[in-house]
Amino acid sequence: MTSAAESNTASSKQRPMWRNWAEVLRTQNLSSDQTMDMVSRWLLITRASVFPMTITSGVLGGLLAVAGPTPAAANWFFLALALFGLVLAHAANNMINDYFDLAGGVDSANYVRGQYAPHPILNGLVSKGGLIAAIAVVNAIDLAILVYLGTERGPLVYVFALAGLFISVFYVAPPLKLKHHGFGEPGVFLVWGPLMIAGTYFVTTGAAPAWVFAASLPYALLVTVVLFGKHIDKLEADAAKGIHTLPVLLGETQARFVAQALMLSFFVVMGILVLTGTLGVWTLASFAALPRCIEVMRVFRTPKPAEPPPGYPLWPLWYVAWAFLLTRRAGVLFALGLVATAIYPVFL
């Protein structure tokens, strides 16, 4: 006769696989009492928990095609292809970062990357050769999408894509190692803002007006806050390895202040864009994220706790999790505001 504890353990291991996937997407971890399935494995290898930021950038670019100050004909098939390509590019970027950080001696079992979530190679999720093969396959699919969209929309597609690829690869890859010299945060701002949002708009409509680049700035600020939070969490470990992210260069107190300023800048820029008629009035729905912003700023005003709260999955990361909550809330509200604008446009 089995005990209650044994029954509970057996029951937990029999939960549907989709619940494992949901846990990985939510926490970038899988509970130790769960059996690793292939989908969960690759969600962990590609760090799929951060894909929502990329999807949001792409969706914003597509929605701006039908919710901007000037009407544009949208090709939704091209948008879908662009979104798929962006997610693949983000997956490849994450795997490339893990490969080069391990090869360069940055990642180890004692470094932050190997503590808050499983590392693809260090934790045995994939071999080094398997990771290289996965990077090659994902990039090959992305290249096919790029060639098709470039043929249909013109050479500007290549400019957007290759600029993003350059920043993504050399974020950690030698000889540039942008992250190591304080250029990682500006690079992320450019990729998740002007390159992704304006690039997706161009793929969807065939045009790239100046106002779209301006409209891409608010969400780019929020994604930059997420990276700032992560680099503040890793500040001491990065400094010890000679990795000079902006938080390392600024120091923790100043970096936390800059992160808070970036949060507030999202609302300031959104307001300016609405007042100048670049965005519709309904996008002010994003201001409903202000209470969450105040909550997150309160966290950033204080040092990280010495111990994680009970059940907290991402330790030793702390600030990045809070920044992600704000980015997700404000990004969804921004998108809903664009949907409302597409249905009933109101511009100042």
C-alpha positions as CSV (number, residue, x, y, z in Angstrom):
1,M,0.0,0.0,0.0
2,T,1.5,3.4,-1.0
3,S,1.8,6.2,1.4
4,A,0.0,9.6,0.8
5,A,3.4,11.2,0.0
6,E,4.2,8.5,-2.6
7,S,0.8,9.0,-4.2
8,N,1.2,12.7,-4.4
9,T,4.7,12.3,-6.0
10,A,3.3,9.8,-8.5
11,S,0.4,12.1,-9.3
12,S,2.7,15.1,-9.8
13,K,4.8,13.2,-12.2
14,Q,1.8,12.3,-14.3
15,R,0.6,15.8,-14.9
16,P,0.0,16.7,-18.6
17,M,3.1,17.7,-20.5
18,W,1.5,21.1,-21.4
19,R,1.7,22.0,-17.7
20,N,5.5,21.3,-17.9
21,W,5.7,23.6,-20.9
22,A,3.7,26.3,-19.1
23,E,6.1,26.1,-16.1
24,V,9.1,26.4,-18.3
25,L,7.6,29.4,-20.2
26,R,6.7,31.0,-16.9
27,T,9.9,30.3,-14.8
28,Q,12.6,29.1,-17.3
29,N,12.8,26.0,-15.0
30,L,11.2,22.6,-14.7
31,S,10.5,21.1,-11.3
32,S,12.9,18.4,-10.3
33,D,10.1,15.9,-9.8
34,Q,8.9,16.2,-13.4
35,T,10.1,14.1,-16.3
36,M,11.9,16.1,-19.0
37,D,10.1,15.8,-22.3
38,M,11.5,16.9,-25.6
39,V,9.4,20.1,-25.9
40,S,10.4,21.2,-22.4
41,R,14.0,20.5,-23.2
42,W,14.0,22.7,-26.2
43,L,12.1,25.4,-24.5
44,L,14.8,25.5,-21.9
45,I,17.6,25.3,-24.4
46,T,16.3,28.3,-26.4
47,R,15.2,30.2,-23.3
48,A,11.7,30.5,-24.6
49,S,10.4,32.2,-21.5
50,V,11.7,35.5,-22.9
51,F,10.1,35.1,-26.4
52,P,7.0,37.2,-25.3
53,M,9.1,40.4,-25.6
54,T,10.0,39.5,-29.2
55,I,6.4,38.5,-30.1
56,T,5.1,41.8,-28.6
57,S,7.6,43.8,-30.7
58,G,6.5,42.0,-33.8
59,V,2.8,42.3,-33.0
60,L,3.2,46.0,-32.3
61,G,4.8,46.5,-35.7
62,G,1.9,44.6,-37.4
63,L,-0.8,46.5,-35.5
64,L,0.8,49.9,-36.3
65,A,0.0,49.0,-40.0
66,V,-3.7,49.3,-39.3
67,A,-3.6,51.7,-36.3
68,G,-1.2,54.3,-37.4
69,P,-1.9,58.0,-38.4
70,T,-1.9,57.0,-42.1
71,P,-3.7,54.1,-43.5
72,A,-1.7,51.2,-45.0
73,A,-2.5,47.9,-46.8
74,A,-1.4,45.1,-44.6
75,N,-0.2,41.6,-45.8
76,W,-1.0,39.4,-42.8
77,F,0.8,36.4,-44.3
78,F,4.0,38.4,-44.5
79,L,3.4,39.5,-40.9
80,A,3.0,35.9,-39.7
81,L,6.2,34.9,-41.5
82,A,8.0,37.9,-39.9
83,L,6.8,36.9,-36.4
84,F,8.0,33.3,-36.9
85,G,11.3,34.5,-38.2
86,L,11.8,36.9,-35.2
87,V,11.1,34.1,-32.7
88,L,13.6,31.8,-34.5
89,A,16.1,34.6,-34.5
90,H,15.7,35.1,-30.8
91,A,16.1,31.4,-30.2
92,A,19.3,31.4,-32.3
93,N,20.5,34.4,-30.4
94,N,20.0,32.8,-27.0
95,M,21.8,29.6,-28.1
96,I,24.7,31.6,-29.7
97,N,25.0,33.6,-26.5
98,D,25.2,30.4,-24.4
99,Y,27.7,28.8,-26.7
100,F,30.1,31.8,-26.9
101,D,29.8,32.5,-23.1
102,L,30.7,28.9,-22.4
103,A,33.5,28.8,-25.0
104,G,34.8,32.1,-23.7
105,G,35.0,30.9,-20.1
106,V,32.2,33.2,-18.8
107,D,29.5,30.6,-18.1
108,S,30.2,28.0,-15.4
109,A,28.2,26.2,-12.7
110,N,29.2,29.0,-10.3
111,Y,28.3,31.9,-12.6
112,V,24.8,33.4,-12.5
113,R,23.7,31.9,-15.8
114,G,24.1,28.3,-14.5
115,Q,22.3,29.1,-11.2
116,Y,18.9,30.7,-12.2
117,A,18.1,28.2,-14.9
118,P,19.5,25.1,-16.6
119,H,22.4,25.8,-19.0
120,P,22.0,23.8,-22.3
121,I,25.4,22.3,-22.2
122,L,26.5,22.5,-18.5
123,N,23.2,20.8,-17.4
124,G,23.4,18.1,-20.2
125,L,20.3,19.2,-22.1
126,V,22.3,19.1,-25.4
127,S,25.8,18.4,-26.4
128,K,28.1,21.2,-27.7
129,G,27.8,19.7,-31.2
130,G,24.1,19.4,-30.8
131,L,23.8,23.1,-29.9
132,I,25.9,24.1,-32.9
133,A,23.7,22.0,-35.1
134,A,20.5,23.6,-33.7
135,I,21.9,27.1,-34.2
136,A,22.7,26.1,-37.8
137,V,19.3,24.7,-38.5
138,V,17.4,27.6,-36.9
139,N,19.5,30.1,-38.9
140,A,19.0,28.2,-42.1
141,I,15.2,28.4,-41.7
142,D,15.5,32.1,-40.8
143,L,17.6,32.6,-43.9
144,A,15.0,31.0,-46.1
145,I,12.3,33.3,-44.6
146,L,14.5,36.3,-45.1
147,V,15.2,35.5,-48.8
148,Y,11.5,35.1,-49.5
149,L,10.5,38.3,-47.7
150,G,13.4,40.2,-49.3
151,T,12.3,39.0,-52.7
152,E,8.8,40.1,-52.1
153,R,9.4,43.4,-50.2
154,G,12.8,44.5,-51.4
155,P,16.4,45.0,-50.1
156,L,15.4,47.0,-47.0
157,V,14.2,43.7,-45.5
158,Y,17.9,42.6,-45.5
159,V,19.0,45.8,-43.9
160,F,16.7,45.3,-40.9
161,A,17.5,41.6,-40.6
162,L,21.2,41.8,-41.0
163,A,21.5,44.8,-38.6
164,G,19.6,42.8,-36.0
165,L,21.8,39.7,-36.7
166,F,25.0,41.7,-36.4
167,I,24.0,43.1,-32.9
168,S,22.7,39.7,-31.8
169,V,25.7,37.7,-32.8
170,F,28.4,40.2,-31.6
171,Y,26.5,40.8,-28.4
172,V,28.8,38.2,-26.9
173,A,30.8,36.8,-29.8
174,P,34.4,38.0,-30.4
175,P,35.9,40.3,-31.5
176,L,33.3,42.9,-30.6
177,K,31.6,41.4,-27.5
178,L,29.2,44.3,-27.2
179,K,27.9,43.3,-23.8
180,H,31.5,43.4,-22.4
181,H,32.0,47.0,-23.3
182,G,28.7,48.7,-22.3
183,F,27.1,48.4,-25.7
184,G,24.7,45.5,-25.0
185,E,21.9,47.7,-23.6
186,P,21.9,50.2,-26.5
187,G,22.0,47.2,-28.9
188,V,19.0,45.6,-27.3
189,F,17.2,49.0,-27.5
190,L,17.8,49.1,-31.2
191,V,16.9,45.5,-31.9
192,W,13.6,45.2,-29.9
193,G,12.5,48.7,-31.0
194,P,13.4,50.2,-34.4
195,L,14.7,47.1,-36.0
196,M,11.9,44.7,-34.9
197,I,8.9,47.0,-34.8
198,A,9.7,49.2,-37.8
199,G,11.1,46.2,-39.6
200,T,7.9,44.2,-39.1
201,Y,5.9,47.2,-40.1
202,F,7.9,47.3,-43.3
203,V,7.4,43.6,-44.0
204,T,3.7,44.0,-43.4
205,T,3.1,47.2,-45.5
206,G,6.1,47.6,-47.8
207,A,6.8,51.1,-46.3
208,A,8.9,52.5,-43.5
209,P,7.7,56.0,-42.6
210,A,9.6,58.0,-40.0
211,W,6.7,58.0,-37.5
212,V,7.0,54.2,-37.2
213,F,10.5,54.5,-35.8
214,A,9.3,57.0,-33.3
215,A,6.4,54.7,-32.3
216,S,8.9,51.9,-31.7
217,L,10.7,53.8,-29.0
218,P,8.4,53.2,-25.9
219,Y,8.5,49.5,-26.0
220,A,12.2,49.5,-26.7
221,L,12.7,51.4,-23.5
222,L,10.8,48.7,-21.5
223,V,12.9,45.8,-23.0
224,T,16.0,47.8,-22.1
225,V,14.8,47.9,-18.5
226,V,14.5,44.1,-18.5
227,L,18.2,43.8,-19.6
228,F,19.2,46.5,-17.1
229,G,17.5,44.5,-14.3
230,K,19.3,41.3,-15.4
231,H,22.7,43.0,-15.5
232,I,22.1,44.6,-12.1
233,D,21.4,41.2,-10.8
234,K,24.7,39.9,-12.3
235,L,26.7,43.1,-11.5
236,E,29.2,41.6,-9.1
237,A,29.7,38.4,-11.0
238,D,30.2,40.3,-14.3
239,A,32.6,42.8,-12.7
240,A,34.7,39.9,-11.4
241,K,35.0,38.5,-14.9
242,G,35.8,41.9,-16.5
243,I,32.4,42.1,-18.3
244,H,31.6,45.9,-18.3
245,T,27.8,46.1,-18.8
246,L,26.3,49.5,-18.3
247,P,25.3,48.6,-14.7
248,V,28.9,47.6,-14.0
249,L,30.1,50.9,-15.4
250,L,27.5,52.9,-13.6
251,G,27.6,51.1,-10.3
252,E,24.6,49.4,-8.7
253,T,22.9,52.5,-7.1
254,Q,23.2,54.6,-10.3
255,A,22.1,51.7,-12.4
256,R,19.0,51.1,-10.4
257,F,18.2,54.9,-10.7
258,V,18.7,54.8,-14.5
259,A,16.4,51.7,-14.7
260,Q,13.7,53.6,-12.9
261,A,14.1,56.6,-15.3
262,L,13.7,54.3,-18.3
263,M,10.5,52.9,-16.8
264,L,9.0,56.4,-16.4
265,S,10.3,57.4,-19.9
266,F,8.0,54.8,-21.4
267,F,5.0,56.8,-20.2
268,V,6.5,60.2,-21.1
269,V,7.3,59.1,-24.7
270,M,3.8,57.5,-25.0
271,G,2.2,60.7,-24.0
272,I,4.3,62.7,-26.4
273,L,3.5,60.4,-29.3
274,V,-0.2,60.7,-28.6
275,L,-0.1,64.5,-28.2
276,T,1.8,64.8,-31.6
277,G,-0.7,62.5,-33.3
278,T,1.8,59.7,-33.9
279,L,-0.3,57.3,-31.9
280,G,-4.0,57.1,-31.3
281,V,-5.6,58.3,-28.1
282,W,-6.6,54.7,-27.2
283,T,-2.9,53.8,-26.7
284,L,-3.1,55.8,-23.5
285,A,-4.5,52.5,-22.1
286,S,-0.9,51.7,-21.5
287,F,-1.0,54.2,-18.6
288,A,-3.1,51.6,-16.7
289,A,0.3,50.0,-16.1
290,L,1.4,52.9,-13.9
291,P,0.5,51.1,-10.7
292,R,2.6,48.2,-11.7
293,C,5.4,50.6,-12.7
294,I,5.3,52.3,-9.2
295,E,5.4,48.8,-7.6
296,V,8.5,47.8,-9.7
297,M,10.2,51.1,-9.1
298,R,9.8,50.6,-5.4
299,V,11.6,47.3,-5.8
300,F,14.4,48.9,-7.7
301,R,14.8,51.6,-5.1
302,T,15.9,49.0,-2.5
303,P,18.8,46.5,-2.5
304,K,18.1,42.9,-3.5
305,P,17.1,40.8,-0.5
306,A,19.6,38.4,1.0
307,E,17.5,35.4,0.4
308,P,14.8,34.6,-2.2
309,P,11.1,34.5,-1.1
310,P,9.6,31.1,-0.7
311,G,9.0,29.4,-4.0
312,Y,10.8,32.0,-6.0
313,P,12.2,30.2,-9.1
314,L,14.8,32.5,-10.7
315,W,17.3,33.2,-7.8
316,P,19.8,34.8,-7.8
317,L,18.0,37.0,-10.4
318,W,15.7,39.5,-8.8
319,Y,15.3,42.8,-10.5
320,V,14.9,41.3,-14.0
321,A,11.8,39.4,-12.9
322,W,10.1,42.5,-11.7
323,A,11.1,44.5,-14.8
324,F,9.6,41.7,-17.0
325,L,6.2,42.0,-15.1
326,L,6.1,45.7,-16.1
327,T,7.1,45.1,-19.7
328,R,4.5,42.4,-20.1
329,R,1.7,44.5,-18.6
330,A,2.5,47.7,-20.5
331,G,3.2,45.9,-23.7
332,V,-0.2,44.1,-23.7
333,L,-2.0,47.4,-22.9
334,F,-0.1,49.1,-25.7
335,A,-1.2,46.4,-28.1
336,L,-4.8,46.6,-26.9
337,G,-4.7,50.3,-27.4
338,L,-3.6,49.8,-31.0
339,V,-6.4,47.3,-31.6
340,A,-8.9,49.8,-30.3
341,T,-7.4,52.5,-32.6
342,A,-7.7,50.2,-35.6
343,I,-11.4,49.7,-34.8
344,Y,-12.2,53.3,-33.9
345,P,-9.4,55.7,-34.7
346,V,-9.1,58.8,-32.6
347,F,-6.0,61.0,-33.1
348,L,-5.2,64.4,-31.7
